[in-house]
């Protein structure tokens, strides 16, 4: 099973990386000539949807997204748990005109960076720390004014399933600065496509848009509500997947986290 799935994973990566490179070149060239166009947006949508299809056909990872009724009209921030590259594809089709916050290093890649800018991506220079915030805020204000929804992964990087959360202050600064609702997104994708796993395992990766958190709360209250919403529902999705049966091997650390979570939920019942 491991060898067979590793071969399927290698085929997916070959197709995914190859297509992504070609599309980046095409979109980057369009961006240099014409900026953001309907054609570039259509190509970007194709990239996201086709990547999910390749993932299903070649590795067996199905995609389920729910809670779309919780996305408000107009400008907002979509704040998602981040466990896998799958998260980007899963959210993309439902974010309207998304403006992803990505690290500056990616924006400096020829063609890819040009394409990302034309698709409203917002760059953040992590090396500058707090000094990078004003530039990020200026881009975020401009994106909201253009009718975008800001998409951010509040922990800044992919986290292992059921790992202790590590939320950064960037999401709080955005919330206070932009004064728009925040839609939390829970998911369990790391159980199938892990951040450091050489093998992608079959199953149903789920993302769930949760009720929006209204603007105007204090920083502490907002962050507590955000963390509770995302972590509680992400844990629920993980437990659901584990109960249905996981194709992947479950190591001692993940098994320990599952058992601890089950004990916690049992004590709360």
Secondary structure, 3 states (H helix, E strand, C coil): CHHHHHHHHHHHHHHHHHHHHHHHHHHHHHHHHHCCCHHHHHHHHHHHHHHHHHHHHHHCEEEEEECHHHCCCCCCEEEECCCCCHHHHHHHCCCCCEEEEEEHHHHCCCCHHHHHHHCCCEEECHHHHHHHHHHHHHHHHHHHHCCCEEEECCCCCCCCCCCCCCCCCHHHHHHHHHCCCEEEEEECHHHCCCCCCCCCCCEEEEEEECCCECCCCCHHHHHHHHHHHHHHHHHHHHHHHHHHCCCCCCCHHHHHHHHHHHHHHHHHC
